[in-house]
Amino acid sequence: MAKQISPFHSADSKVYHIYGSCSSGKGVKKRKKGTSGRKLCKACKDIKAGKRTR
Ligand SMILES: [Zn+2]
C-alpha cells in the first residue's frame, strides 16, 4: 500500500498529488503545499484505488 503524504501541487498544474511515489507528482520541481482547490491527480487517484503503485 502506497503511503499518503501531505497534498502538494505545482503552480502551473490543475491537479494536486497525495503520493510521493506518483510518477506525475515526481516531475513537480517546485512543490507547493496543499490542494489549492485543485482536483486530485489521476495517477494518485489510481494509486489510492489500488490500480497502480506509481
Ligand atoms: Zn499524482
mmCIF file of the protein (N, C-alpha, C, O) and its ligand, coordinates in Angstrom:
data_MODEL
# 
_entry.id   MODEL 
# 
loop_
_entity.id 
_entity.type 
_entity.pdbx_number_of_molecules 
1 polymer     1 
2 non-polymer 1 
# 
_entity_poly.entity_id                      1 
_entity_poly.type                           'polypeptide(L)' 
_entity_poly.nstd_linkage                   no 
_entity_poly.nstd_monomer                   no 
_entity_poly.pdbx_seq_one_letter_code       MAKQISPFHSADSKVYHIYGSCSSGKGVKKRKKGTSGRKLCKACKDIKAGKRTR 
_entity_poly.pdbx_seq_one_letter_code_can   MAKQISPFHSADSKVYHIYGSCSSGKGVKKRKKGTSGRKLCKACKDIKAGKRTR 
_entity_poly.pdbx_strand_id                 A 
# 
loop_
_entity_poly_seq.entity_id 
_entity_poly_seq.num 
_entity_poly_seq.mon_id 
_entity_poly_seq.hetero 
1 1  MET n 
1 2  ALA n 
1 3  LYS n 
1 4  GLN n 
1 5  ILE n 
1 6  SER n 
1 7  PRO n 
1 8  PHE n 
1 9  HIS n 
1 10 SER n 
1 11 ALA n 
1 12 ASP n 
1 13 SER n 
1 14 LYS n 
1 15 VAL n 
1 16 TYR n 
1 17 HIS n 
1 18 ILE n 
1 19 TYR n 
1 20 GLY n 
1 21 SER n 
1 22 CYS n 
1 23 SER n 
1 24 SER n 
1 25 GLY n 
1 26 LYS n 
1 27 GLY n 
1 28 VAL n 
1 29 LYS n 
1 30 LYS n 
1 31 ARG n 
1 32 LYS n 
1 33 LYS n 
1 34 GLY n 
1 35 THR n 
1 36 SER n 
1 37 GLY n 
1 38 ARG n 
1 39 LYS n 
1 40 LEU n 
1 41 CYS n 
1 42 LYS n 
1 43 ALA n 
1 44 CYS n 
1 45 LYS n 
1 46 ASP n 
1 47 ILE n 
1 48 LYS n 
1 49 ALA n 
1 50 GLY n 
1 51 LYS n 
1 52 ARG n 
1 53 THR n 
1 54 ARG n 
# 
loop_
_struct_asym.id 
_struct_asym.entity_id 
A 1 
B 2 
# 
loop_
_chem_comp.id 
_chem_comp.type 
_chem_comp.mon_nstd_flag 
ALA 'L-peptide linking' y 
ARG 'L-peptide linking' y 
ASP 'L-peptide linking' y 
CYS 'L-peptide linking' y 
GLN 'L-peptide linking' y 
GLY 'peptide linking'   y 
HIS 'L-peptide linking' y 
ILE 'L-peptide linking' y 
LEU 'L-peptide linking' y 
LYS 'L-peptide linking' y 
MET 'L-peptide linking' y 
PHE 'L-peptide linking' y 
PRO 'L-peptide linking' y 
SER 'L-peptide linking' y 
THR 'L-peptide linking' y 
TYR 'L-peptide linking' y 
VAL 'L-peptide linking' y 
ZN  non-polymer         . 
# 
_pdbx_entity_nonpoly.entity_id   2 
_pdbx_entity_nonpoly.name        ? 
_pdbx_entity_nonpoly.comp_id     ZN 
# 
_pdbx_nonpoly_scheme.asym_id         B 
_pdbx_nonpoly_scheme.entity_id       2 
_pdbx_nonpoly_scheme.mon_id          ZN 
_pdbx_nonpoly_scheme.ndb_seq_num     1 
_pdbx_nonpoly_scheme.pdb_seq_num     101 
_pdbx_nonpoly_scheme.auth_seq_num    101 
_pdbx_nonpoly_scheme.pdb_mon_id      ZN 
_pdbx_nonpoly_scheme.auth_mon_id     ZN 
_pdbx_nonpoly_scheme.pdb_strand_id   A 
_pdbx_nonpoly_scheme.pdb_ins_code    . 
# 
loop_
_atom_site.group_PDB 
_atom_site.id 
_atom_site.type_symbol 
_atom_site.label_atom_id 
_atom_site.label_alt_id 
_atom_site.label_comp_id 
_atom_site.label_asym_id 
_atom_site.label_entity_id 
_atom_site.label_seq_id 
_atom_site.pdbx_PDB_ins_code 
_atom_site.Cartn_x 
_atom_site.Cartn_y 
_atom_site.Cartn_z 
_atom_site.occupancy 
_atom_site.B_iso_or_equiv 
_atom_site.pdbx_formal_charge 
_atom_site.auth_seq_id 
_atom_site.auth_comp_id 
_atom_site.auth_asym_id 
_atom_site.auth_atom_id 
_atom_site.pdbx_PDB_model_num 
ATOM   1   N  N  . MET A 1 1  ? 0.842  -1.205 0.000   1.00 0.00 ? 1   MET A N  1 
ATOM   2   C  CA . MET A 1 1  ? 0.000  0.000  0.000   1.00 0.00 ? 1   MET A CA 1 
ATOM   3   C  C  . MET A 1 1  ? 0.875  1.253  0.000   1.00 0.00 ? 1   MET A C  1 
ATOM   4   O  O  . MET A 1 1  ? 1.758  1.408  0.844   1.00 0.00 ? 1   MET A O  1 
ATOM   5   N  N  . ALA A 1 2  ? 0.621  2.126  -0.940  1.00 0.00 ? 2   ALA A N  1 
ATOM   6   C  CA . ALA A 1 2  ? 1.385  3.371  -1.018  1.00 0.00 ? 2   ALA A CA 1 
ATOM   7   C  C  . ALA A 1 2  ? 1.047  4.271  0.159   1.00 0.00 ? 2   ALA A C  1 
ATOM   8   O  O  . ALA A 1 2  ? -0.085 4.311  0.640   1.00 0.00 ? 2   ALA A O  1 
ATOM   9   N  N  . LYS A 1 3  ? 2.054  4.982  0.599   1.00 0.00 ? 3   LYS A N  1 
ATOM   10  C  CA . LYS A 1 3  ? 1.880  5.872  1.750   1.00 0.00 ? 3   LYS A CA 1 
ATOM   11  C  C  . LYS A 1 3  ? 1.484  7.269  1.283   1.00 0.00 ? 3   LYS A C  1 
ATOM   12  O  O  . LYS A 1 3  ? 2.141  7.876  0.437   1.00 0.00 ? 3   LYS A O  1 
ATOM   13  N  N  . GLN A 1 4  ? 0.395  7.754  1.859   1.00 0.00 ? 4   GLN A N  1 
ATOM   14  C  CA . GLN A 1 4  ? -0.054 9.096  1.513   1.00 0.00 ? 4   GLN A CA 1 
ATOM   15  C  C  . GLN A 1 4  ? 0.792  10.154 2.201   1.00 0.00 ? 4   GLN A C  1 
ATOM   16  O  O  . GLN A 1 4  ? 1.226  9.968  3.338   1.00 0.00 ? 4   GLN A O  1 
ATOM   17  N  N  . ILE A 1 5  ? 1.023  11.252 1.519   1.00 0.00 ? 5   ILE A N  1 
ATOM   18  C  CA . ILE A 1 5  ? 1.756  12.366 2.117   1.00 0.00 ? 5   ILE A CA 1 
ATOM   19  C  C  . ILE A 1 5  ? 0.861  13.608 2.092   1.00 0.00 ? 5   ILE A C  1 
ATOM   20  O  O  . ILE A 1 5  ? -0.249 13.566 1.561   1.00 0.00 ? 5   ILE A O  1 
ATOM   21  N  N  . SER A 1 6  ? 1.334  14.687 2.654   1.00 0.00 ? 6   SER A N  1 
ATOM   22  C  CA . SER A 1 6  ? 0.566  15.929 2.631   1.00 0.00 ? 6   SER A CA 1 
ATOM   23  C  C  . SER A 1 6  ? 0.357  16.362 1.182   1.00 0.00 ? 6   SER A C  1 
ATOM   24  O  O  . SER A 1 6  ? 1.277  16.278 0.368   1.00 0.00 ? 6   SER A O  1 
ATOM   25  N  N  . PRO A 1 7  ? -0.848 16.822 0.860   1.00 0.00 ? 7   PRO A N  1 
ATOM   26  C  CA . PRO A 1 7  ? -1.120 17.227 -0.519  1.00 0.00 ? 7   PRO A CA 1 
ATOM   27  C  C  . PRO A 1 7  ? -0.163 18.303 -1.009  1.00 0.00 ? 7   PRO A C  1 
ATOM   28  O  O  . PRO A 1 7  ? 0.181  19.226 -0.270  1.00 0.00 ? 7   PRO A O  1 
ATOM   29  N  N  . PHE A 1 8  ? 0.261  18.178 -2.251  1.00 0.00 ? 8   PHE A N  1 
ATOM   30  C  CA . PHE A 1 8  ? 1.102  19.212 -2.850  1.00 0.00 ? 8   PHE A CA 1 
ATOM   31  C  C  . PHE A 1 8  ? 0.704  19.372 -4.313  1.00 0.00 ? 8   PHE A C  1 
ATOM   32  O  O  . PHE A 1 8  ? 0.086  18.485 -4.902  1.00 0.00 ? 8   PHE A O  1 
ATOM   33  N  N  . HIS A 1 9  ? 1.063  20.503 -4.881  1.00 0.00 ? 9   HIS A N  1 
ATOM   34  C  CA . HIS A 1 9  ? 0.729  20.742 -6.276  1.00 0.00 ? 9   HIS A CA 1 
ATOM   35  C  C  . HIS A 1 9  ? 1.799  21.612 -6.919  1.00 0.00 ? 9   HIS A C  1 
ATOM   36  O  O  . HIS A 1 9  ? 2.670  22.169 -6.251  1.00 0.00 ? 9   HIS A O  1 
ATOM   37  N  N  . SER A 1 10 ? 1.705  21.705 -8.217  1.00 0.00 ? 10  SER A N  1 
ATOM   38  C  CA . SER A 1 10 ? 2.589  22.589 -8.958  1.00 0.00 ? 10  SER A CA 1 
ATOM   39  C  C  . SER A 1 10 ? 1.809  23.838 -9.337  1.00 0.00 ? 10  SER A C  1 
ATOM   40  O  O  . SER A 1 10 ? 0.622  23.760 -9.654  1.00 0.00 ? 10  SER A O  1 
ATOM   41  N  N  . ALA A 1 11 ? 2.462  24.976 -9.306  1.00 0.00 ? 11  ALA A N  1 
ATOM   42  C  CA . ALA A 1 11 ? 1.783  26.239 -9.600  1.00 0.00 ? 11  ALA A CA 1 
ATOM   43  C  C  . ALA A 1 11 ? 1.202  26.248 -11.009 1.00 0.00 ? 11  ALA A C  1 
ATOM   44  O  O  . ALA A 1 11 ? 0.193  26.910 -11.257 1.00 0.00 ? 11  ALA A O  1 
ATOM   45  N  N  . ASP A 1 12 ? 1.823  25.525 -11.929 1.00 0.00 ? 12  ASP A N  1 
ATOM   46  C  CA . ASP A 1 12 ? 1.347  25.545 -13.313 1.00 0.00 ? 12  ASP A CA 1 
ATOM   47  C  C  . ASP A 1 12 ? 0.565  24.284 -13.685 1.00 0.00 ? 12  ASP A C  1 
ATOM   48  O  O  . ASP A 1 12 ? 0.472  23.922 -14.858 1.00 0.00 ? 12  ASP A O  1 
ATOM   49  N  N  . SER A 1 13 ? 0.008  23.625 -12.674 1.00 0.00 ? 13  SER A N  1 
ATOM   50  C  CA . SER A 1 13 ? -0.776 22.428 -12.935 1.00 0.00 ? 13  SER A CA 1 
ATOM   51  C  C  . SER A 1 13 ? -2.182 22.570 -12.357 1.00 0.00 ? 13  SER A C  1 
ATOM   52  O  O  . SER A 1 13 ? -2.400 23.325 -11.409 1.00 0.00 ? 13  SER A O  1 
ATOM   53  N  N  . LYS A 1 14 ? -3.125 21.844 -12.933 1.00 0.00 ? 14  LYS A N  1 
ATOM   54  C  CA . LYS A 1 14 ? -4.501 21.921 -12.459 1.00 0.00 ? 14  LYS A CA 1 
ATOM   55  C  C  . LYS A 1 14 ? -4.832 20.835 -11.443 1.00 0.00 ? 14  LYS A C  1 
ATOM   56  O  O  . LYS A 1 14 ? -5.967 20.750 -10.974 1.00 0.00 ? 14  LYS A O  1 
ATOM   57  N  N  . VAL A 1 15 ? -3.855 20.009 -11.102 1.00 0.00 ? 15  VAL A N  1 
ATOM   58  C  CA . VAL A 1 15 ? -4.116 18.910 -10.179 1.00 0.00 ? 15  VAL A CA 1 
ATOM   59  C  C  . VAL A 1 15 ? -3.181 18.952 -8.974  1.00 0.00 ? 15  VAL A C  1 
ATOM   60  O  O  . VAL A 1 15 ? -2.154 19.631 -8.990  1.00 0.00 ? 15  VAL A O  1 
ATOM   61  N  N  . TYR A 1 16 ? -3.554 18.217 -7.935  1.00 0.00 ? 16  TYR A N  1 
ATOM   62  C  CA . TYR A 1 16 ? -2.674 18.075 -6.782  1.00 0.00 ? 16  TYR A CA 1 
ATOM   63  C  C  . TYR A 1 16 ? -2.380 16.600 -6.567  1.00 0.00 ? 16  TYR A C  1 
ATOM   64  O  O  . TYR A 1 16 ? -3.070 15.732 -7.101  1.00 0.00 ? 16  TYR A O  1 
ATOM   65  N  N  . HIS A 1 17 ? -1.351 16.327 -5.780  1.00 0.00 ? 17  HIS A N  1 
ATOM   66  C  CA . HIS A 1 17 ? -0.919 14.948 -5.555  1.00 0.00 ? 17  HIS A CA 1 
ATOM   67  C  C  . HIS A 1 17 ? -0.915 14.605 -4.071  1.00 0.00 ? 17  HIS A C  1 
ATOM   68  O  O  . HIS A 1 17 ? -0.748 15.477 -3.218  1.00 0.00 ? 17  HIS A O  1 
ATOM   69  N  N  . ILE A 1 18 ? -1.101 13.337 -3.781  1.00 0.00 ? 18  ILE A N  1 
ATOM   70  C  CA . ILE A 1 18 ? -1.086 12.898 -2.378  1.00 0.00 ? 18  ILE A CA 1 
ATOM   71  C  C  . ILE A 1 18 ? -0.133 11.727 -2.160  1.00 0.00 ? 18  ILE A C  1 
ATOM   72  O  O  . ILE A 1 18 ? -0.081 11.155 -1.072  1.00 0.00 ? 18  ILE A O  1 
ATOM   73  N  N  . TYR A 1 19 ? 0.626  11.372 -3.210  1.00 0.00 ? 19  TYR A N  1 
ATOM   74  C  CA . TYR A 1 19 ? 1.587  10.282 -3.073  1.00 0.00 ? 19  TYR A CA 1 
ATOM   75  C  C  . TYR A 1 19 ? 2.970  10.707 -3.580  1.00 0.00 ? 19  TYR A C  1 
ATOM   76  O  O  . TYR A 1 19 ? 3.112  11.240 -4.681  1.00 0.00 ? 19  TYR A O  1 
ATOM   77  N  N  . GLY A 1 20 ? 3.959  10.458 -2.762  1.00 0.00 ? 20  GLY A N  1 
ATOM   78  C  CA . GLY A 1 20 ? 5.314  10.792 -3.166  1.00 0.00 ? 20  GLY A CA 1 
ATOM   79  C  C  . GLY A 1 20 ? 5.786  9.906  -4.295  1.00 0.00 ? 20  GLY A C  1 
ATOM   80  O  O  . GLY A 1 20 ? 6.704  10.261 -5.034  1.00 0.00 ? 20  GLY A O  1 
ATOM   81  N  N  . SER A 1 21 ? 5.148  8.735  -4.428  1.00 0.00 ? 21  SER A N  1 
ATOM   82  C  CA . SER A 1 21 ? 5.563  7.788  -5.455  1.00 0.00 ? 21  SER A CA 1 
ATOM   83  C  C  . SER A 1 21 ? 4.881  8.053  -6.790  1.00 0.00 ? 21  SER A C  1 
ATOM   84  O  O  . SER A 1 21 ? 5.207  7.408  -7.786  1.00 0.00 ? 21  SER A O  1 
ATOM   85  N  N  . CYS A 1 22 ? 3.944  8.985  -6.825  1.00 0.00 ? 22  CYS A N  1 
ATOM   86  C  CA . CYS A 1 22 ? 3.222  9.297  -8.058  1.00 0.00 ? 22  CYS A CA 1 
ATOM   87  C  C  . CYS A 1 22 ? 4.206  9.732  -9.151  1.00 0.00 ? 22  CYS A C  1 
ATOM   88  O  O  . CYS A 1 22 ? 4.985  10.666 -8.958  1.00 0.00 ? 22  CYS A O  1 
ATOM   89  N  N  . SER A 1 23 ? 4.163  9.054  -10.289 1.00 0.00 ? 23  SER A N  1 
ATOM   90  C  CA . SER A 1 23 ? 5.107  9.351  -11.366 1.00 0.00 ? 23  SER A CA 1 
ATOM   91  C  C  . SER A 1 23 ? 4.911  10.759 -11.906 1.00 0.00 ? 23  SER A C  1 
ATOM   92  O  O  . SER A 1 23 ? 5.859  11.405 -12.352 1.00 0.00 ? 23  SER A O  1 
ATOM   93  N  N  . SER A 1 24 ? 3.682  11.221 -11.859 1.00 0.00 ? 24  SER A N  1 
ATOM   94  C  CA . SER A 1 24 ? 3.388  12.575 -12.329 1.00 0.00 ? 24  SER A CA 1 
ATOM   95  C  C  . SER A 1 24 ? 3.841  13.611 -11.304 1.00 0.00 ? 24  SER A C  1 
ATOM   96  O  O  . SER A 1 24 ? 4.417  14.643 -11.647 1.00 0.00 ? 24  SER A O  1 
ATOM   97  N  N  . GLY A 1 25 ? 3.562  13.306 -10.032 1.00 0.00 ? 25  GLY A N  1 
ATOM   98  C  CA . GLY A 1 25 ? 3.945  14.228 -8.964  1.00 0.00 ? 25  GLY A CA 1 
ATOM   99  C  C  . GLY A 1 25 ? 5.445  14.339 -8.808  1.00 0.00 ? 25  GLY A C  1 
ATOM   100 O  O  . GLY A 1 25 ? 5.959  15.365 -8.364  1.00 0.00 ? 25  GLY A O  1 
ATOM   101 N  N  . LYS A 1 26 ? 6.154  13.268 -9.178  1.00 0.00 ? 26  LYS A N  1 
ATOM   102 C  CA . LYS A 1 26 ? 7.611  13.277 -9.067  1.00 0.00 ? 26  LYS A CA 1 
ATOM   103 C  C  . LYS A 1 26 ? 8.235  14.310 -9.999  1.00 0.00 ? 26  LYS A C  1 
ATOM   104 O  O  . LYS A 1 26 ? 9.343  14.791 -9.761  1.00 0.00 ? 26  LYS A O  1 
ATOM   105 N  N  . GLY A 1 27 ? 7.503  14.644 -11.068 1.00 0.00 ? 27  GLY A N  1 
ATOM   106 C  CA . GLY A 1 27 ? 8.009  15.607 -12.036 1.00 0.00 ? 27  GLY A CA 1 
ATOM   107 C  C  . GLY A 1 27 ? 7.839  17.044 -11.592 1.00 0.00 ? 27  GLY A C  1 
ATOM   108 O  O  . GLY A 1 27 ? 8.335  17.969 -12.237 1.00 0.00 ? 27  GLY A O  1 
ATOM   109 N  N  . VAL A 1 28 ? 7.129  17.227 -10.475 1.00 0.00 ? 28  VAL A N  1 
ATOM   110 C  CA . VAL A 1 28 ? 6.912  18.586 -9.973  1.00 0.00 ? 28  VAL A CA 1 
ATOM   111 C  C  . VAL A 1 28 ? 8.182  19.082 -9.295  1.00 0.00 ? 28  VAL A C  1 
ATOM   112 O  O  . VAL A 1 28 ? 8.615  18.534 -8.281  1.00 0.00 ? 28  VAL A O  1 
ATOM   113 N  N  . LYS A 1 29 ? 8.775  20.131 -9.873  1.00 0.00 ? 29  LYS A N  1 
ATOM   114 C  CA . LYS A 1 29 ? 10.035 20.621 -9.318  1.00 0.00 ? 29  LYS A CA 1 
ATOM   115 C  C  . LYS A 1 29 ? 9.812  21.537 -8.123  1.00 0.00 ? 29  LYS A C  1 
ATOM   116 O  O  . LYS A 1 29 ? 10.450 21.384 -7.081  1.00 0.00 ? 29  LYS A O  1 
ATOM   117 N  N  . LYS A 1 30 ? 8.898  22.491 -8.285  1.00 0.00 ? 30  LYS A N  1 
ATOM   118 C  CA . LYS A 1 30 ? 8.613  23.403 -7.169  1.00 0.00 ? 30  LYS A CA 1 
ATOM   119 C  C  . LYS A 1 30 ? 7.283  23.027 -6.539  1.00 0.00 ? 30  LYS A C  1 
ATOM   120 O  O  . LYS A 1 30 ? 6.223  23.465 -6.984  1.00 0.00 ? 30  LYS A O  1 
ATOM   121 N  N  . ARG A 1 31 ? 7.354  22.213 -5.505  1.00 0.00 ? 31  ARG A N  1 
ATOM   122 C  CA . ARG A 1 31 ? 6.139  21.748 -4.840  1.00 0.00 ? 31  ARG A CA 1 
ATOM   123 C  C  . ARG A 1 31 ? 5.556  22.823 -3.949  1.00 0.00 ? 31  ARG A C  1 
ATOM   124 O  O  . ARG A 1 31 ? 6.256  23.435 -3.143  1.00 0.00 ? 31  ARG A O  1 
ATOM   125 N  N  . LYS A 1 32 ? 4.268  23.039 -4.106  1.00 0.00 ? 32  LYS A N  1 
ATOM   126 C  CA . LYS A 1 32 ? 3.556  23.944 -3.219  1.00 0.00 ? 32  LYS A CA 1 
ATOM   127 C  C  . LYS A 1 32 ? 2.647  23.120 -2.339  1.00 0.00 ? 32  LYS A C  1 
ATOM   128 O  O  . LYS A 1 32 ? 2.043  22.148 -2.790  1.00 0.00 ? 32  LYS A O  1 
ATOM   129 N  N  . LYS A 1 33 ? 2.552  23.511 -1.078  1.00 0.00 ? 33  LYS A N  1 
ATOM   130 C  CA . LYS A 1 33 ? 1.749  22.735 -0.134  1.00 0.00 ? 33  LYS A CA 1 
ATOM   131 C  C  . LYS A 1 33 ? 0.258  22.942 -0.354  1.00 0.00 ? 33  LYS A C  1 
ATOM   132 O  O  . LYS A 1 33 ? -0.184 24.012 -0.771  1.00 0.00 ? 33  LYS A O  1 
ATOM   133 N  N  . GLY A 1 34 ? -0.501 21.900 -0.065  1.00 0.00 ? 34  GLY A N  1 
ATOM   134 C  CA . GLY A 1 34 ? -1.949 22.000 -0.119  1.00 0.00 ? 34  GLY A CA 1 
ATOM   135 C  C  . GLY A 1 34 ? -2.555 21.635 -1.465  1.00 0.00 ? 34  GLY A C  1 
ATOM   136 O  O  . GLY A 1 34 ? -1.841 21.342 -2.424  1.00 0.00 ? 34  GLY A O  1 
ATOM   137 N  N  . THR A 1 35 ? -3.867 21.658 -1.522  1.00 0.00 ? 35  THR A N  1 
ATOM   138 C  CA . THR A 1 35 ? -4.574 21.291 -2.743  1.00 0.00 ? 35  THR A CA 1 
ATOM   139 C  C  . THR A 1 35 ? -4.880 22.515 -3.596  1.00 0.00 ? 35  THR A C  1 
ATOM   140 O  O  . THR A 1 35 ? -5.020 22.404 -4.814  1.00 0.00 ? 35  THR A O  1 
ATOM   141 N  N  . SER A 1 36 ? -4.982 23.664 -2.975  1.00 0.00 ? 36  SER A N  1 
ATOM   142 C  CA . SER A 1 36 ? -5.267 24.925 -3.667  1.00 0.00 ? 36  SER A CA 1 
ATOM   143 C  C  . SER A 1 36 ? -6.527 24.820 -4.528  1.00 0.00 ? 36  SER A C  1 
ATOM   144 O  O  . SER A 1 36 ? -6.626 25.443 -5.585  1.00 0.00 ? 36  SER A O  1 
ATOM   145 N  N  . GLY A 1 37 ? -7.482 24.023 -4.057  1.00 0.00 ? 37  GLY A N  1 
ATOM   146 C  CA . GLY A 1 37 ? -8.754 23.881 -4.767  1.00 0.00 ? 37  GLY A CA 1 
ATOM   147 C  C  . GLY A 1 37 ? -8.659 23.105 -6.064  1.00 0.00 ? 37  GLY A C  1 
ATOM   148 O  O  . GLY A 1 37 ? -9.592 23.098 -6.866  1.00 0.00 ? 37  GLY A O  1 
ATOM   149 N  N  . ARG A 1 38 ? -7.520 22.447 -6.267  1.00 0.00 ? 38  ARG A N  1 
ATOM   150 C  CA . ARG A 1 38 ? -7.339 21.675 -7.489  1.00 0.00 ? 38  ARG A CA 1 
ATOM   151 C  C  . ARG A 1 38 ? -7.959 20.294 -7.366  1.00 0.00 ? 38  ARG A C  1 
ATOM   152 O  O  . ARG A 1 38 ? -8.408 19.886 -6.295  1.00 0.00 ? 38  ARG A O  1 
ATOM   153 N  N  . LYS A 1 39 ? -7.973 19.575 -8.500  1.00 0.00 ? 39  LYS A N  1 
ATOM   154 C  CA . LYS A 1 39 ? -8.506 18.213 -8.497  1.00 0.00 ? 39  LYS A CA 1 
ATOM   155 C  C  . LYS A 1 39 ? -7.375 17.227 -8.231  1.00 0.00 ? 39  LYS A C  1 
ATOM   156 O  O  . LYS A 1 39 ? -6.206 17.501 -8.503  1.00 0.00 ? 39  LYS A O  1 
ATOM   157 N  N  . LEU A 1 40 ? -7.757 16.074 -7.694  1.00 0.00 ? 40  LEU A N  1 
ATOM   158 C  CA . LEU A 1 40 ? -6.756 15.052 -7.416  1.00 0.00 ? 40  LEU A CA 1 
ATOM   159 C  C  . LEU A 1 40 ? -6.230 14.475 -8.725  1.00 0.00 ? 40  LEU A C  1 
ATOM   160 O  O  . LEU A 1 40 ? -6.997 14.138 -9.627  1.00 0.00 ? 40  LEU A O  1 
ATOM   161 N  N  . CYS A 1 41 ? -4.929 14.371 -8.808  1.00 0.00 ? 41  CYS A N  1 
ATOM   162 C  CA . CYS A 1 41 ? -4.258 13.813 -9.978  1.00 0.00 ? 41  CYS A CA 1 
ATOM   163 C  C  . CYS A 1 41 ? -4.784 12.409 -10.276 1.00 0.00 ? 41  CYS A C  1 
ATOM   164 O  O  . CYS A 1 41 ? -5.065 11.637 -9.359  1.00 0.00 ? 41  CYS A O  1 
ATOM   165 N  N  . LYS A 1 42 ? -4.915 12.085 -11.563 1.00 0.00 ? 42  LYS A N  1 
ATOM   166 C  CA . LYS A 1 42 ? -5.490 10.799 -11.939 1.00 0.00 ? 42  LYS A CA 1 
ATOM   167 C  C  . LYS A 1 42 ? -4.632 9.625  -11.475 1.00 0.00 ? 42  LYS A C  1 
ATOM   168 O  O  . LYS A 1 42 ? -5.147 8.594  -11.041 1.00 0.00 ? 42  LYS A O  1 
ATOM   169 N  N  . ALA A 1 43 ? -3.335 9.800  -11.572 1.00 0.00 ? 43  ALA A N  1 
ATOM   170 C  CA . ALA A 1 43 ? -2.436 8.733  -11.138 1.00 0.00 ? 43  ALA A CA 1 
ATOM   171 C  C  . ALA A 1 43 ? -2.582 8.498  -9.639  1.00 0.00 ? 43  ALA A C  1 
ATOM   172 O  O  . ALA A 1 43 ? -2.627 7.354  -9.186  1.00 0.00 ? 43  ALA A O  1 
ATOM   173 N  N  . CYS A 1 44 ? -2.656 9.586  -8.872  1.00 0.00 ? 44  CYS A N  1 
ATOM   174 C  CA . CYS A 1 44 ? -2.838 9.459  -7.425  1.00 0.00 ? 44  CYS A CA 1 
ATOM   175 C  C  . CYS A 1 44 ? -4.161 8.790  -7.109  1.00 0.00 ? 44  CYS A C  1 
ATOM   176 O  O  . CYS A 1 44 ? -4.266 8.002  -6.170  1.00 0.00 ? 44  CYS A O  1 
ATOM   177 N  N  . LYS A 1 45 ? -5.164 9.111  -7.902  1.00 0.00 ? 45  LYS A N  1 
ATOM   178 C  CA . LYS A 1 45 ? -6.482 8.508  -7.707  1.00 0.00 ? 45  LYS A CA 1 
ATOM   179 C  C  . LYS A 1 45 ? -6.403 7.006  -7.930  1.00 0.00 ? 45  LYS A C  1 
ATOM   180 O  O  . LYS A 1 45 ? -6.994 6.227  -7.182  1.00 0.00 ? 45  LYS A O  1 
ATOM   181 N  N  . ASP A 1 46 ? -5.669 6.604  -8.963  1.00 0.00 ? 46  ASP A N  1 
ATOM   182 C  CA . ASP A 1 46 ? -5.499 5.189  -9.273  1.00 0.00 ? 46  ASP A CA 1 
ATOM   183 C  C  . ASP A 1 46 ? -4.679 4.481  -8.205  1.00 0.00 ? 46  ASP A C  1 
ATOM   184 O  O  . ASP A 1 46 ? -4.939 3.323  -7.876  1.00 0.00 ? 46  ASP A O  1 
ATOM   185 N  N  . ILE A 1 47 ? -3.683 5.186  -7.666  1.00 0.00 ? 47  ILE A N  1 
ATOM   186 C  CA . ILE A 1 47 ? -2.871 4.593  -6.600  1.00 0.00 ? 47  ILE A CA 1 
ATOM   187 C  C  . ILE A 1 47 ? -3.747 4.345  -5.382  1.00 0.00 ? 47  ILE A C  1 
ATOM   188 O  O  . ILE A 1 47 ? -3.662 3.302  -4.734  1.00 0.00 ? 47  ILE A O  1 
ATOM   189 N  N  . LYS A 1 48 ? -4.591 5.331  -5.085  1.00 0.00 ? 48  LYS A N  1 
ATOM   190 C  CA . LYS A 1 48 ? -5.481 5.228  -3.942  1.00 0.00 ? 48  LYS A CA 1 
ATOM   191 C  C  . LYS A 1 48 ? -6.441 4.059  -4.127  1.00 0.00 ? 48  LYS A C  1 
ATOM   192 O  O  . LYS A 1 48 ? -6.783 3.371  -3.165  1.00 0.00 ? 48  LYS A O  1 
ATOM   193 N  N  . ALA A 1 49 ? -6.875 3.839  -5.366  1.00 0.00 ? 49  ALA A N  1 
ATOM   194 C  CA . ALA A 1 49 ? -7.813 2.758  -5.677  1.00 0.00 ? 49  ALA A CA 1 
ATOM   195 C  C  . ALA A 1 49 ? -7.102 1.413  -5.807  1.00 0.00 ? 49  ALA A C  1 
ATOM   196 O  O  . ALA A 1 49 ? -7.740 0.376  -5.988  1.00 0.00 ? 49  ALA A O  1 
ATOM   197 N  N  . GLY A 1 50 ? -5.769 1.445  -5.712  1.00 0.00 ? 50  GLY A N  1 
ATOM   198 C  CA . GLY A 1 50 ? -5.006 0.215  -5.793  1.00 0.00 ? 50  GLY A CA 1 
ATOM   199 C  C  . GLY A 1 50 ? -4.805 -0.287 -7.204  1.00 0.00 ? 50  GLY A C  1 
ATOM   200 O  O  . GLY A 1 50 ? -4.412 -1.436 -7.404  1.00 0.00 ? 50  GLY A O  1 
ATOM   201 N  N  . LYS A 1 51 ? -5.070 0.562  -8.191  1.00 0.00 ? 51  LYS A N  1 
ATOM   202 C  CA . LYS A 1 51 ? -4.920 0.147  -9.587  1.00 0.00 ? 51  LYS A CA 1 
ATOM   203 C  C  . LYS A 1 51 ? -3.486 0.206  -10.064 1.00 0.00 ? 51  LYS A C  1 
ATOM   204 O  O  . LYS A 1 51 ? -3.098 -0.492 -11.000 1.00 0.00 ? 51  LYS A O  1 
ATOM   205 N  N  . ARG A 1 52 ? -2.691 1.062  -9.401  1.00 0.00 ? 52  ARG A N  1 
ATOM   206 C  CA . ARG A 1 52 ? -1.294 1.184  -9.771  1.00 0.00 ? 52  ARG A CA 1 
ATOM   207 C  C  . ARG A 1 52 ? -0.497 1.595  -8.548  1.00 0.00 ? 52  ARG A C  1 
ATOM   208 O  O  . ARG A 1 52 ? -1.071 1.968  -7.526  1.00 0.00 ? 52  ARG A O  1 
ATOM   209 N  N  . THR A 1 53 ? 0.816  1.528  -8.647  1.00 0.00 ? 53  THR A N  1 
ATOM   210 C  CA . THR A 1 53 ? 1.646  1.831  -7.489  1.00 0.00 ? 53  THR A CA 1 
ATOM   211 C  C  . THR A 1 53 ? 2.357  3.156  -7.615  1.00 0.00 ? 53  THR A C  1 
ATOM   212 O  O  . THR A 1 53 ? 2.831  3.707  -6.620  1.00 0.00 ? 53  THR A O  1 
ATOM   213 N  N  . ARG A 1 54 ? 2.439  3.684  -8.846  1.00 0.00 ? 54  ARG A N  1 
ATOM   214 C  CA . ARG A 1 54 ? 3.110  4.985  -9.004  1.00 0.00 ? 54  ARG A CA 1 
ATOM   215 C  C  . ARG A 1 54 ? 2.604  5.713  -10.234 1.00 0.00 ? 54  ARG A C  1 
ATOM   216 O  O  . ARG A 1 54 ? 3.055  6.821  -10.524 1.00 0.00 ? 54  ARG A O  1 
HETATM 217 ZN ZN . ZN  B 2 .  ? -0.251 12.388 -8.596  1.00 0.00 2 101 ZN  A ZN 1 
# 
